[in-house]
Amino acid sequence: MDEKQLKELLLRENAEFRKAHDEHQGCEKALESIRAKPHLTEAEADEERELKKRKLALKDRMYHIMLERVRQN
C-alpha cells in the first residue's frame, strides 16, 4: 500500500486522522488568504506564524498515525 492509499484508508476509517487532516486543510486555506495580502500587519504576521506551527504539528500527527497503522500490519 502506498502513502496515498494509506491516507485514503485512514480518512475513511480513522476519526482522529480525518480530524487532523481537515484541520490541516483549514490551516492551509487560512494561510492562503493571509499570503494573498500585499502587506501584513503585525497581528497577521503573528497569525501566519501560528498557523504554520499548527499545520506542521497536524502533519506530524497524521504521519504518526500513518506509521502506527503500518506497524500494525
PyMOL Python script that loads the backbone (N, CA, C, O; Angstrom):
from pymol import cmd

cmd.read_pdbstr("""\
ATOM      1  N   MET A   1       0.858  -1.180   0.000  1.00  0.00           N
ATOM      2  CA  MET A   1       0.000   0.000   0.000  1.00  0.00           C
ATOM      3  C   MET A   1       0.899   1.237   0.000  1.00  0.00           C
ATOM      4  O   MET A   1       1.783   1.370   0.846  1.00  0.00           O
ATOM      5  N   ASP A   2       0.666   2.134  -0.950  1.00  0.00           N
ATOM      6  CA  ASP A   2       1.477   3.346  -0.991  1.00  0.00           C
ATOM      7  C   ASP A   2       0.893   4.410  -0.044  1.00  0.00           C
ATOM      8  O   ASP A   2      -0.163   4.216   0.558  1.00  0.00           O
ATOM      9  N   GLU A   3       1.605   5.525   0.065  1.00  0.00           N
ATOM     10  CA  GLU A   3       1.210   6.583   1.005  1.00  0.00           C
ATOM     11  C   GLU A   3      -0.175   7.142   0.697  1.00  0.00           C
ATOM     12  O   GLU A   3      -0.972   7.371   1.607  1.00  0.00           O
ATOM     13  N   LYS A   4      -0.458   7.358  -0.572  1.00  0.00           N
ATOM     14  CA  LYS A   4      -1.759   7.910  -0.958  1.00  0.00           C
ATOM     15  C   LYS A   4      -2.896   6.960  -0.566  1.00  0.00           C
ATOM     16  O   LYS A   4      -3.921   7.393  -0.039  1.00  0.00           O
ATOM     17  N   GLN A   5      -2.707   5.680  -0.824  1.00  0.00           N
ATOM     18  CA  GLN A   5      -3.728   4.692  -0.469  1.00  0.00           C
ATOM     19  C   GLN A   5      -3.926   4.630   1.043  1.00  0.00           C
ATOM     20  O   GLN A   5      -5.053   4.511   1.525  1.00  0.00           O
ATOM     21  N   LEU A   6      -2.828   4.711   1.783  1.00  0.00           N
ATOM     22  CA  LEU A   6      -2.910   4.687   3.236  1.00  0.00           C
ATOM     23  C   LEU A   6      -3.674   5.897   3.756  1.00  0.00           C
ATOM     24  O   LEU A   6      -4.512   5.768   4.648  1.00  0.00           O
ATOM     25  N   LYS A   7      -3.388   7.069   3.203  1.00  0.00           N
ATOM     26  CA  LYS A   7      -4.114   8.280   3.608  1.00  0.00           C
ATOM     27  C   LYS A   7      -5.609   8.135   3.332  1.00  0.00           C
ATOM     28  O   LYS A   7      -6.439   8.477   4.174  1.00  0.00           O
ATOM     29  N   GLU A   8      -5.941   7.632   2.158  1.00  0.00           N
ATOM     30  CA  GLU A   8      -7.352   7.460   1.805  1.00  0.00           C
ATOM     31  C   GLU A   8      -8.040   6.481   2.755  1.00  0.00           C
ATOM     32  O   GLU A   8      -9.173   6.708   3.177  1.00  0.00           O
ATOM     33  N   LEU A   9      -7.351   5.398   3.086  1.00  0.00           N
ATOM     34  CA  LEU A   9      -7.891   4.411   4.018  1.00  0.00           C
ATOM     35  C   LEU A   9      -8.128   5.041   5.392  1.00  0.00           C
ATOM     36  O   LEU A   9      -9.185   4.856   5.995  1.00  0.00           O
ATOM     37  N   LEU A  10      -7.136   5.785   5.877  1.00  0.00           N
ATOM     38  CA  LEU A  10      -7.266   6.406   7.194  1.00  0.00           C
ATOM     39  C   LEU A  10      -8.330   7.494   7.210  1.00  0.00           C
ATOM     40  O   LEU A  10      -9.014   7.670   8.219  1.00  0.00           O
ATOM     41  N   LEU A  11      -8.481   8.217   6.123  1.00  0.00           N
ATOM     42  CA  LEU A  11      -9.546   9.227   6.058  1.00  0.00           C
ATOM     43  C   LEU A  11     -10.920   8.579   6.202  1.00  0.00           C
ATOM     44  O   LEU A  11     -11.834   9.165   6.782  1.00  0.00           O
ATOM     45  N   ARG A  12     -11.053   7.381   5.676  1.00  0.00           N
ATOM     46  CA  ARG A  12     -12.327   6.666   5.780  1.00  0.00           C
ATOM     47  C   ARG A  12     -12.518   6.024   7.146  1.00  0.00           C
ATOM     48  O   ARG A  12     -13.634   6.003   7.667  1.00  0.00           O
ATOM     49  N   GLU A  13     -11.447   5.499   7.735  1.00  0.00           N
ATOM     50  CA  GLU A  13     -11.579   4.633   8.902  1.00  0.00           C
ATOM     51  C   GLU A  13     -11.133   5.211  10.237  1.00  0.00           C
ATOM     52  O   GLU A  13     -11.462   4.654  11.285  1.00  0.00           O
ATOM     53  N   ASN A  14     -10.390   6.315  10.225  1.00  0.00           N
ATOM     54  CA  ASN A  14      -9.813   6.813  11.470  1.00  0.00           C
ATOM     55  C   ASN A  14     -10.264   8.251  11.724  1.00  0.00           C
ATOM     56  O   ASN A  14      -9.847   9.176  11.027  1.00  0.00           O
ATOM     57  N   ALA A  15     -11.114   8.422  12.721  1.00  0.00           N
ATOM     58  CA  ALA A  15     -11.677   9.750  13.014  1.00  0.00           C
ATOM     59  C   ALA A  15     -10.603  10.749  13.426  1.00  0.00           C
ATOM     60  O   ALA A  15     -10.685  11.922  13.062  1.00  0.00           O
ATOM     61  N   GLU A  16      -9.606  10.309  14.173  1.00  0.00           N
ATOM     62  CA  GLU A  16      -8.537  11.218  14.606  1.00  0.00           C
ATOM     63  C   GLU A  16      -7.732  11.714  13.397  1.00  0.00           C
ATOM     64  O   GLU A  16      -7.415  12.899  13.297  1.00  0.00           O
ATOM     65  N   PHE A  17      -7.412  10.802  12.493  1.00  0.00           N
ATOM     66  CA  PHE A  17      -6.678  11.178  11.280  1.00  0.00           C
ATOM     67  C   PHE A  17      -7.508  12.145  10.446  1.00  0.00           C
ATOM     68  O   PHE A  17      -6.997  13.154   9.959  1.00  0.00           O
ATOM     69  N   ARG A  18      -8.785  11.832  10.284  1.00  0.00           N
ATOM     70  CA  ARG A  18      -9.695  12.676   9.492  1.00  0.00           C
ATOM     71  C   ARG A  18      -9.798  14.080  10.094  1.00  0.00           C
ATOM     72  O   ARG A  18      -9.782  15.073   9.367  1.00  0.00           O
ATOM     73  N   LYS A  19      -9.903  14.159  11.413  1.00  0.00           N
ATOM     74  CA  LYS A  19      -9.989  15.461  12.080  1.00  0.00           C
ATOM     75  C   LYS A  19      -8.706  16.264  11.881  1.00  0.00           C
ATOM     76  O   LYS A  19      -8.758  17.457  11.585  1.00  0.00           O
ATOM     77  N   ALA A  20      -7.556  15.609  12.043  1.00  0.00           N
ATOM     78  CA  ALA A  20      -6.270  16.287  11.846  1.00  0.00           C
ATOM     79  C   ALA A  20      -6.131  16.746  10.400  1.00  0.00           C
ATOM     80  O   ALA A  20      -5.661  17.855  10.142  1.00  0.00           O
ATOM     81  N   HIS A  21      -6.532  15.906   9.463  1.00  0.00           N
ATOM     82  CA  HIS A  21      -6.464  16.247   8.043  1.00  0.00           C
ATOM     83  C   HIS A  21      -7.345  17.460   7.728  1.00  0.00           C
ATOM     84  O   HIS A  21      -6.918  18.385   7.037  1.00  0.00           O
ATOM     85  N   ASP A  22      -8.565  17.443   8.238  1.00  0.00           N
ATOM     86  CA  ASP A  22      -9.485  18.557   7.978  1.00  0.00           C
ATOM     87  C   ASP A  22      -8.954  19.860   8.571  1.00  0.00           C
ATOM     88  O   ASP A  22      -9.042  20.914   7.942  1.00  0.00           O
ATOM     89  N   GLU A  23      -8.409  19.787   9.771  1.00  0.00           N
ATOM     90  CA  GLU A  23      -7.854  20.991  10.400  1.00  0.00           C
ATOM     91  C   GLU A  23      -6.615  21.466   9.641  1.00  0.00           C
ATOM     92  O   GLU A  23      -6.407  22.669   9.481  1.00  0.00           O
ATOM     93  N   HIS A  24      -5.801  20.532   9.179  1.00  0.00           N
ATOM     94  CA  HIS A  24      -4.619  20.864   8.384  1.00  0.00           C
ATOM     95  C   HIS A  24      -5.037  21.620   7.118  1.00  0.00           C
ATOM     96  O   HIS A  24      -4.421  22.621   6.751  1.00  0.00           O
ATOM     97  N   GLN A  25      -6.082  21.135   6.462  1.00  0.00           N
ATOM     98  CA  GLN A  25      -6.595  21.800   5.265  1.00  0.00           C
ATOM     99  C   GLN A  25      -7.121  23.200   5.593  1.00  0.00           C
ATOM    100  O   GLN A  25      -6.932  24.141   4.821  1.00  0.00           O
ATOM    101  N   GLY A  26      -7.780  23.326   6.742  1.00  0.00           N
ATOM    102  CA  GLY A  26      -8.276  24.637   7.173  1.00  0.00           C
ATOM    103  C   GLY A  26      -7.138  25.617   7.410  1.00  0.00           C
ATOM    104  O   GLY A  26      -7.244  26.792   7.055  1.00  0.00           O
ATOM    105  N   CYS A  27      -6.058  25.144   8.004  1.00  0.00           N
ATOM    106  CA  CYS A  27      -4.878  25.998   8.212  1.00  0.00           C
ATOM    107  C   CYS A  27      -4.312  26.450   6.878  1.00  0.00           C
ATOM    108  O   CYS A  27      -3.935  27.612   6.720  1.00  0.00           O
ATOM    109  N   GLU A  28      -4.252  25.536   5.917  1.00  0.00           N
ATOM    110  CA  GLU A  28      -3.721  25.885   4.595  1.00  0.00           C
ATOM    111  C   GLU A  28      -4.582  26.958   3.933  1.00  0.00           C
ATOM    112  O   GLU A  28      -4.049  27.896   3.341  1.00  0.00           O
ATOM    113  N   LYS A  29      -5.884  26.833   4.022  1.00  0.00           N
ATOM    114  CA  LYS A  29      -6.774  27.839   3.428  1.00  0.00           C
ATOM    115  C   LYS A  29      -6.589  29.195   4.106  1.00  0.00           C
ATOM    116  O   LYS A  29      -6.564  30.228   3.436  1.00  0.00           O
ATOM    117  N   ALA A  30      -6.461  29.192   5.426  1.00  0.00           N
ATOM    118  CA  ALA A  30      -6.244  30.448   6.153  1.00  0.00           C
ATOM    119  C   ALA A  30      -4.903  31.065   5.757  1.00  0.00           C
ATOM    120  O   ALA A  30      -4.798  32.281   5.597  1.00  0.00           O
ATOM    121  N   LEU A  31      -3.885  30.230   5.600  1.00  0.00           N
ATOM    122  CA  LEU A  31      -2.581  30.737   5.174  1.00  0.00           C
ATOM    123  C   LEU A  31      -2.643  31.320   3.765  1.00  0.00           C
ATOM    124  O   LEU A  31      -2.015  32.342   3.488  1.00  0.00           O
ATOM    125  N   GLU A  32      -3.383  30.687   2.892  1.00  0.00           N
ATOM    126  CA  GLU A  32      -3.525  31.200   1.527  1.00  0.00           C
ATOM    127  C   GLU A  32      -4.133  32.600   1.527  1.00  0.00           C
ATOM    128  O   GLU A  32      -3.704  33.470   0.769  1.00  0.00           O
ATOM    129  N   SER A  33      -5.125  32.809   2.376  1.00  0.00           N
ATOM    130  CA  SER A  33      -5.757  34.137   2.410  1.00  0.00           C
ATOM    131  C   SER A  33      -4.807  35.186   2.987  1.00  0.00           C
ATOM    132  O   SER A  33      -4.821  36.343   2.568  1.00  0.00           O
ATOM    133  N   ILE A  34      -3.995  34.780   3.936  1.00  0.00           N
ATOM    134  CA  ILE A  34      -3.019  35.714   4.501  1.00  0.00           C
ATOM    135  C   ILE A  34      -1.934  36.024   3.467  1.00  0.00           C
ATOM    136  O   ILE A  34      -1.532  37.177   3.312  1.00  0.00           O
ATOM    137  N   ARG A  35      -1.466  35.004   2.768  1.00  0.00           N
ATOM    138  CA  ARG A  35      -0.408  35.187   1.769  1.00  0.00           C
ATOM    139  C   ARG A  35      -0.874  36.041   0.595  1.00  0.00           C
ATOM    140  O   ARG A  35      -0.050  36.637  -0.099  1.00  0.00           O
ATOM    141  N   ALA A  36      -2.162  36.105   0.367  1.00  0.00           N
ATOM    142  CA  ALA A  36      -2.691  36.885  -0.754  1.00  0.00           C
ATOM    143  C   ALA A  36      -2.623  38.387  -0.492  1.00  0.00           C
ATOM    144  O   ALA A  36      -2.758  39.192  -1.414  1.00  0.00           O
ATOM    145  N   LYS A  37      -2.415  38.753   0.751  1.00  0.00           N
ATOM    146  CA  LYS A  37      -2.365  40.176   1.094  1.00  0.00           C
ATOM    147  C   LYS A  37      -0.994  40.741   0.733  1.00  0.00           C
ATOM    148  O   LYS A  37       0.028  40.089   0.945  1.00  0.00           O
ATOM    149  N   PRO A  38      -0.977  41.954   0.188  1.00  0.00           N
ATOM    150  CA  PRO A  38       0.316  42.539  -0.196  1.00  0.00           C
ATOM    151  C   PRO A  38       1.191  42.904   1.011  1.00  0.00           C
ATOM    152  O   PRO A  38       2.417  42.823   0.944  1.00  0.00           O
ATOM    153  N   HIS A  39       0.559  43.299   2.092  1.00  0.00           N
ATOM    154  CA  HIS A  39       1.293  43.667   3.315  1.00  0.00           C
ATOM    155  C   HIS A  39       0.545  43.096   4.511  1.00  0.00           C
ATOM    156  O   HIS A  39      -0.685  43.087   4.552  1.00  0.00           O
ATOM    157  N   LEU A  40       1.313  42.623   5.480  1.00  0.00           N
ATOM    158  CA  LEU A  40       0.700  42.049   6.679  1.00  0.00           C
ATOM    159  C   LEU A  40       0.898  42.977   7.871  1.00  0.00           C
ATOM    160  O   LEU A  40       1.955  43.584   8.041  1.00  0.00           O
ATOM    161  N   THR A  41      -0.137  43.069   8.684  1.00  0.00           N
ATOM    162  CA  THR A  41       0.007  43.765   9.953  1.00  0.00           C
ATOM    163  C   THR A  41       0.809  42.860  10.884  1.00  0.00           C
ATOM    164  O   THR A  41       1.044  41.693  10.571  1.00  0.00           O
ATOM    165  N   GLU A  42       1.215  43.386  11.997  1.00  0.00           N
ATOM    166  CA  GLU A  42       1.946  42.576  12.969  1.00  0.00           C
ATOM    167  C   GLU A  42       1.076  41.412  13.455  1.00  0.00           C
ATOM    168  O   GLU A  42       1.564  40.294  13.625  1.00  0.00           O
ATOM    169  N   ALA A  43      -0.195  41.679  13.675  1.00  0.00           N
ATOM    170  CA  ALA A  43      -1.114  40.627  14.114  1.00  0.00           C
ATOM    171  C   ALA A  43      -1.268  39.543  13.047  1.00  0.00           C
ATOM    172  O   ALA A  43      -1.311  38.355  13.368  1.00  0.00           O
ATOM    173  N   GLU A  44      -1.350  39.950  11.787  1.00  0.00           N
ATOM    174  CA  GLU A  44      -1.460  38.971  10.707  1.00  0.00           C
ATOM    175  C   GLU A  44      -0.189  38.131  10.571  1.00  0.00           C
ATOM    176  O   GLU A  44      -0.257  36.930  10.308  1.00  0.00           O
ATOM    177  N   ALA A  45       0.964  38.767  10.752  1.00  0.00           N
ATOM    178  CA  ALA A  45       2.229  38.031  10.700  1.00  0.00           C
ATOM    179  C   ALA A  45       2.303  37.021  11.847  1.00  0.00           C
ATOM    180  O   ALA A  45       2.782  35.902  11.667  1.00  0.00           O
ATOM    181  N   ASP A  46       1.825  37.425  13.027  1.00  0.00           N
ATOM    182  CA  ASP A  46       1.768  36.500  14.166  1.00  0.00           C
ATOM    183  C   ASP A  46       0.828  35.336  13.871  1.00  0.00           C
ATOM    184  O   ASP A  46       1.144  34.182  14.159  1.00  0.00           O
ATOM    185  N   GLU A  47      -0.321  35.648  13.300  1.00  0.00           N
ATOM    186  CA  GLU A  47      -1.288  34.604  12.951  1.00  0.00           C
ATOM    187  C   GLU A  47      -0.689  33.644  11.928  1.00  0.00           C
ATOM    188  O   GLU A  47      -0.879  32.432  12.023  1.00  0.00           O
ATOM    189  N   GLU A  48       0.029  34.185  10.956  1.00  0.00           N
ATOM    190  CA  GLU A  48       0.663  33.340   9.947  1.00  0.00           C
ATOM    191  C   GLU A  48       1.655  32.370  10.595  1.00  0.00           C
ATOM    192  O   GLU A  48       1.677  31.185  10.262  1.00  0.00           O
ATOM    193  N   ARG A  49       2.468  32.874  11.513  1.00  0.00           N
ATOM    194  CA  ARG A  49       3.437  32.011  12.212  1.00  0.00           C
ATOM    195  C   ARG A  49       2.728  30.915  13.001  1.00  0.00           C
ATOM    196  O   ARG A  49       3.145  29.758  12.971  1.00  0.00           O
ATOM    197  N   GLU A  50       1.670  31.271  13.699  1.00  0.00           N
ATOM    198  CA  GLU A  50       0.931  30.285  14.488  1.00  0.00           C
ATOM    199  C   GLU A  50       0.250  29.242  13.603  1.00  0.00           C
ATOM    200  O   GLU A  50       0.223  28.057  13.934  1.00  0.00           O
ATOM    201  N   LEU A  51      -0.294  29.692  12.488  1.00  0.00           N
ATOM    202  CA  LEU A  51      -0.915  28.749  11.550  1.00  0.00           C
ATOM    203  C   LEU A  51       0.112  27.770  10.988  1.00  0.00           C
ATOM    204  O   LEU A  51      -0.173  26.581  10.845  1.00  0.00           O
ATOM    205  N   LYS A  52       1.288  28.263  10.674  1.00  0.00           N
ATOM    206  CA  LYS A  52       2.350  27.388  10.164  1.00  0.00           C
ATOM    207  C   LYS A  52       2.755  26.357  11.211  1.00  0.00           C
ATOM    208  O   LYS A  52       2.949  25.184  10.892  1.00  0.00           O
ATOM    209  N   LYS A  53       2.880  26.794  12.458  1.00  0.00           N
ATOM    210  CA  LYS A  53       3.231  25.867  13.546  1.00  0.00           C
ATOM    211  C   LYS A  53       2.143  24.812  13.729  1.00  0.00           C
ATOM    212  O   LYS A  53       2.435  23.626  13.881  1.00  0.00           O
ATOM    213  N   ARG A  54       0.896  25.253  13.714  1.00  0.00           N
ATOM    214  CA  ARG A  54      -0.221  24.326  13.901  1.00  0.00           C
ATOM    215  C   ARG A  54      -0.304  23.337  12.747  1.00  0.00           C
ATOM    216  O   ARG A  54      -0.528  22.144  12.951  1.00  0.00           O
ATOM    217  N   LYS A  55      -0.121  23.843  11.540  1.00  0.00           N
ATOM    218  CA  LYS A  55      -0.175  22.989  10.362  1.00  0.00           C
ATOM    219  C   LYS A  55       0.914  21.916  10.430  1.00  0.00           C
ATOM    220  O   LYS A  55       0.656  20.752  10.125  1.00  0.00           O
ATOM    221  N   LEU A  56       2.111  22.298  10.823  1.00  0.00           N
ATOM    222  CA  LEU A  56       3.207  21.340  10.950  1.00  0.00           C
ATOM    223  C   LEU A  56       2.919  20.305  12.031  1.00  0.00           C
ATOM    224  O   LEU A  56       3.181  19.118  11.836  1.00  0.00           O
ATOM    225  N   ALA A  57       2.387  20.738  13.157  1.00  0.00           N
ATOM    226  CA  ALA A  57       2.047  19.807  14.236  1.00  0.00           C
ATOM    227  C   ALA A  57       0.989  18.804  13.768  1.00  0.00           C
ATOM    228  O   ALA A  57       1.057  17.622  14.105  1.00  0.00           O
ATOM    229  N   LEU A  58       0.025  19.275  13.001  1.00  0.00           N
ATOM    230  CA  LEU A  58      -1.013  18.386  12.477  1.00  0.00           C
ATOM    231  C   LEU A  58      -0.437  17.395  11.472  1.00  0.00           C
ATOM    232  O   LEU A  58      -0.814  16.224  11.460  1.00  0.00           O
ATOM    233  N   LYS A  59       0.468  17.864  10.640  1.00  0.00           N
ATOM    234  CA  LYS A  59       1.109  16.970   9.680  1.00  0.00           C
ATOM    235  C   LYS A  59       1.904  15.892  10.409  1.00  0.00           C
ATOM    236  O   LYS A  59       1.854  14.719  10.039  1.00  0.00           O
ATOM    237  N   ASP A  60       2.637  16.293  11.445  1.00  0.00           N
ATOM    238  CA  ASP A  60       3.380  15.325  12.252  1.00  0.00           C
ATOM    239  C   ASP A  60       2.446  14.291  12.860  1.00  0.00           C
ATOM    240  O   ASP A  60       2.764  13.102  12.881  1.00  0.00           O
ATOM    241  N   ARG A  61       1.292  14.737  13.357  1.00  0.00           N
ATOM    242  CA  ARG A  61       0.334  13.818  13.957  1.00  0.00           C
ATOM    243  C   ARG A  61      -0.219  12.840  12.923  1.00  0.00           C
ATOM    244  O   ARG A  61      -0.365  11.650  13.201  1.00  0.00           O
ATOM    245  N   MET A  62      -0.524  13.344  11.736  1.00  0.00           N
ATOM    246  CA  MET A  62      -1.037  12.457  10.693  1.00  0.00           C
ATOM    247  C   MET A  62       0.000  11.400  10.319  1.00  0.00           C
ATOM    248  O   MET A  62      -0.344  10.231  10.140  1.00  0.00           O
ATOM    249  N   TYR A  63       1.261  11.801  10.200  1.00  0.00           N
ATOM    250  CA  TYR A  63       2.302  10.831   9.859  1.00  0.00           C
ATOM    251  C   TYR A  63       2.521   9.829  10.986  1.00  0.00           C
ATOM    252  O   TYR A  63       2.821   8.662  10.733  1.00  0.00           O
ATOM    253  N   HIS A  64       2.373  10.274  12.207  1.00  0.00           N
ATOM    254  CA  HIS A  64       2.483   9.349  13.342  1.00  0.00           C
ATOM    255  C   HIS A  64       1.370   8.294  13.268  1.00  0.00           C
ATOM    256  O   HIS A  64       1.616   7.106  13.480  1.00  0.00           O
ATOM    257  N   ILE A  65       0.166   8.734  12.971  1.00  0.00           N
ATOM    258  CA  ILE A  65      -0.959   7.796  12.841  1.00  0.00           C
ATOM    259  C   ILE A  65      -0.702   6.834  11.682  1.00  0.00           C
ATOM    260  O   ILE A  65      -0.983   5.640  11.787  1.00  0.00           O
ATOM    261  N   MET A  66      -0.168   7.357  10.581  1.00  0.00           N
ATOM    262  CA  MET A  66       0.142   6.501   9.435  1.00  0.00           C
ATOM    263  C   MET A  66       1.201   5.453   9.815  1.00  0.00           C
ATOM    264  O   MET A  66       1.085   4.281   9.456  1.00  0.00           O
ATOM    265  N   LEU A  67       2.212   5.886  10.530  1.00  0.00           N
ATOM    266  CA  LEU A  67       3.278   4.968  10.949  1.00  0.00           C
ATOM    267  C   LEU A  67       2.731   3.890  11.876  1.00  0.00           C
ATOM    268  O   LEU A  67       3.092   2.720  11.752  1.00  0.00           O
ATOM    269  N   GLU A  68       1.865   4.279  12.800  1.00  0.00           N
ATOM    270  CA  GLU A  68       1.250   3.297  13.695  1.00  0.00           C
ATOM    271  C   GLU A  68       0.478   2.253  12.891  1.00  0.00           C
ATOM    272  O   GLU A  68       0.543   1.061  13.191  1.00  0.00           O
ATOM    273  N   ARG A  69      -0.245   2.697  11.882  1.00  0.00           N
ATOM    274  CA  ARG A  69      -1.042   1.795  11.051  1.00  0.00           C
ATOM    275  C   ARG A  69      -0.140   0.815  10.296  1.00  0.00           C
ATOM    276  O   ARG A  69      -0.436  -0.377  10.219  1.00  0.00           O
ATOM    277  N   VAL A  70       0.957   1.327   9.743  1.00  0.00           N
ATOM    278  CA  VAL A  70       1.890   0.467   9.009  1.00  0.00           C
ATOM    279  C   VAL A  70       2.495  -0.579   9.938  1.00  0.00           C
ATOM    280  O   VAL A  70       2.644  -1.740   9.558  1.00  0.00           O
ATOM    281  N   ARG A  71       2.839  -0.172  11.139  1.00  0.00           N
ATOM    282  CA  ARG A  71       3.442  -1.104  12.107  1.00  0.00           C
ATOM    283  C   ARG A  71       2.460  -2.184  12.556  1.00  0.00           C
ATOM    284  O   ARG A  71       2.876  -3.284  12.921  1.00  0.00           O
ATOM    285  N   GLN A  72       1.170  -1.881  12.534  1.00  0.00           N
ATOM    286  CA  GLN A  72       0.154  -2.861  12.921  1.00  0.00           C
ATOM    287  C   GLN A  72       0.029  -3.988  11.894  1.00  0.00           C
ATOM    288  O   GLN A  72      -0.328  -5.116  12.234  1.00  0.00           O
ATOM    289  N   ASN A  73       0.321  -3.670  10.661  1.00  0.00           N
ATOM    290  CA  ASN A  73       0.166  -4.672   9.588  1.00  0.00           C
ATOM    291  C   ASN A  73       1.407  -5.482   9.381  1.00  0.00           C
ATOM    292  O   ASN A  73       1.434  -6.360   8.519  1.00  0.00           O
TER     293      ASN A  73
END
""", "prot")
cmd.dss("prot")
cmd.show_as("cartoon", "prot")
cmd.util.cbc("prot")
cmd.orient("prot")
